[in-house]
């Protein structure tokens, strides 16, 4: 079985992570912080689907 996992890149990772549970009924499954303490990525559960959220990085 092939699974496609969406990855959403957002600015303001904490805002997006807080937005998901309120609007989508999502639950945060996993979260990783960068060296600066800001969220670098998070995986949420939305009705059995597990999209990833990651913050945008400037090069």
Secondary structure as UniProt FT lines:
FT   STRAND          7..10
FT   HELIX           13..24
FT   STRAND          27..33
FT   TURN            35..36
FT   STRAND          39..46
FT   TURN            47..48
FT   STRAND          52..55
//
